[in-house]
Amino acid sequence: MADAPAAMIEIEMVYALPHAQLAEILRVPAGTTVGQAIKQSQTLLRCPEIAAGSLAVGIFGRRATPNTVLREYDRIEFYRPLSADPKQTRRARARRTGNSKR
């Protein structure tokens, strides 16, 4: 008796750059992990910083590990480091405009 083909699920992989967003739809076997999906993606080939493993990753805004098992319609997101501390930026802007709260 032959093994039944694995059920396939659809996922999305997104990576936002300062002036562009890369998005890719993948069909992967059920039970695929985040790490396995990343290795199968074209995004990995276009963005060497992803291949280096230096970026955090999540699913719908929640941190995930490479071992996280994906579900149908999950969206894998890559998180770049912040270029500036948001609190410091807000304080500096308030000082420039004279809107600081005391």
C-alpha positions, 0 to 999 in steps of 0.5 A, spaced: 500 500 500 502 506 497 503 512 502 498 517 501 501 524 499 502 529 505 496 534 505 499 541 503 498 548 506 498 555 504 503 560 508 505 567 506 512 569 507 513 577 508 520 581 509 519 589 509 525 593 507 525 601 508 523 602 501 520 595 499 516 589 501 517 582 499 512 577 499 511 570 497 506 565 497 508 558 499 505 551 499 508 546 504 506 540 507 502 540 513 507 539 519 512 544 516 516 548 521 518 555 520 525 553 519 524 549 513 519 554 510 524 559 510 529 554 507 524 553 501 523 560 500 525 565 494 526 570 499 532 567 502 535 567 496 534 575 495 536 577 502 542 574 505 541 577 512 535 572 512 540 566 510 545 569 516 540 567 521 541 574 524 533 576 524 528 575 528 522 571 526 514 571 527 508 569 525 502 574 525 506 579 530 508 574 535 515 571 536 516 564 533 522 559 533 525 555 527 522 549 530 515 552 530 510 548 526 506 552 521 498 552 520 494 553 514 495 561 512 500 563 517 504 569 515 511 568 517 514 575 518 522 577 519 523 583 524 529 587 522 533 591 528 530 598 529 535 603 527 533 608 532 530 607 539 522 610 538 522 613 545 528 617 544 526 619 537 519 621 540 523 625 546 527 629 541 521 630 536 517 633 542 523 638 544 524 640 537 517 642 537 516 645 544 511 640 546 514 636 551 510 634 557 513 635 564 
